[in-house]
Amino acid sequence: MIATLAEKHELPKKQLGEVFSSLFEEIVPAELKKHKKFNLFSFVKFSEKKKPARKARMGVNPFTGEKMKFKAKPASKTVKAVSLKKLKELI
């Protein structure tokens, strides 16, 4: 993608690579932290998703049918990405 854009707009690949690197390493995380969501060029919407903590529980192993105890999991955060109308229209 970087090579194609660099060729099309007559820019050095290294410089364009640094721009994309900066975007995904600094700008997107900062915006997610600040606003909890971020639209990337009206193609993809990134948002923060909180997963609640889960207690340990008893269950059945689907492969063996044995009863087993599933470990407790702490609360966590993850990033959800949803394609927007512009991207869906291109496909």
C-alpha positions in Angstrom: 0.0 0.0 0.0 2.8 2.4 0.9 4.7 1.6 -2.3 1.6 2.2 -4.4 0.8 5.6 -2.7 4.5 6.7 -2.9 4.5 5.9 -6.6 1.2 7.6 -7.3 2.0 10.8 -5.4 5.7 10.9 -6.1 6.7 10.8 -2.5 9.6 8.8 -0.9 8.5 5.5 0.5 10.5 6.1 3.7 8.7 9.4 4.4 5.3 7.9 3.7 6.1 4.9 5.9 6.9 7.3 8.8 3.6 9.1 8.3 1.6 5.8 8.5 3.7 4.6 11.4 3.0 7.8 13.3 -0.7 7.6 12.6 -1.0 4.1 13.9 1.5 4.3 16.8 0.7 7.8 18.2 -2.5 9.4 16.8 -5.0 6.5 16.8 -4.1 5.4 20.4 -4.2 8.9 21.7 -7.6 9.5 20.1 -9.0 6.2 21.4 -7.8 7.1 24.9 -9.3 10.6 24.7 -12.6 10.1 22.9 -13.1 6.3 23.1 -13.7 6.2 19.4 -11.9 7.1 16.2 -13.0 7.2 12.5 -10.3 6.5 10.0 -11.0 8.4 6.8 -14.8 7.5 7.0 -13.8 3.9 6.1 -13.4 2.2 9.5 -14.6 3.2 13.0 -12.4 2.0 15.9 -14.0 2.0 19.4 -13.0 0.9 22.8 -14.9 -2.1 24.1 -14.8 -3.0 27.8 -15.1 -6.7 28.7 -16.4 -7.2 32.3 -14.6 -9.5 34.8 -15.9 -13.1 34.9 -16.0 -15.3 38.0 -14.6 -18.9 38.0 -17.3 -21.4 37.0 -18.0 -25.0 36.5 -18.6 -26.2 32.9 -18.3 -29.1 30.6 -15.3 -29.7 28.3 -16.9 -29.9 24.8 -14.2 -32.4 23.5 -14.3 -34.9 26.3 -17.6 -34.3 28.1 -15.8 -34.0 31.4 -16.8 -31.5 34.1 -14.1 -28.9 34.6 -13.6 -25.6 36.3 -13.0 -22.5 34.1 -10.7 -19.9 35.5 -11.8 -16.4 36.5 -10.9 -13.6 34.1 -10.2 -10.0 35.0 -11.9 -7.1 33.4 -10.1 -5.9 30.2 -10.3 -3.5 27.3 -10.0 -4.2 23.6 -10.5 -2.4 20.3 -13.4 -3.0 18.0 -13.2 -2.1 14.3 -16.4 -1.7 12.2 -16.4 -1.0 8.5 -18.4 2.1 7.5 -20.7 2.8 4.5 -17.9 4.1 2.2 -15.9 0.9 2.6 -18.9 -1.3 2.2 -19.9 0.5 -1.1 -16.4 -0.2 -2.5 -16.8 -4.0 -2.1 
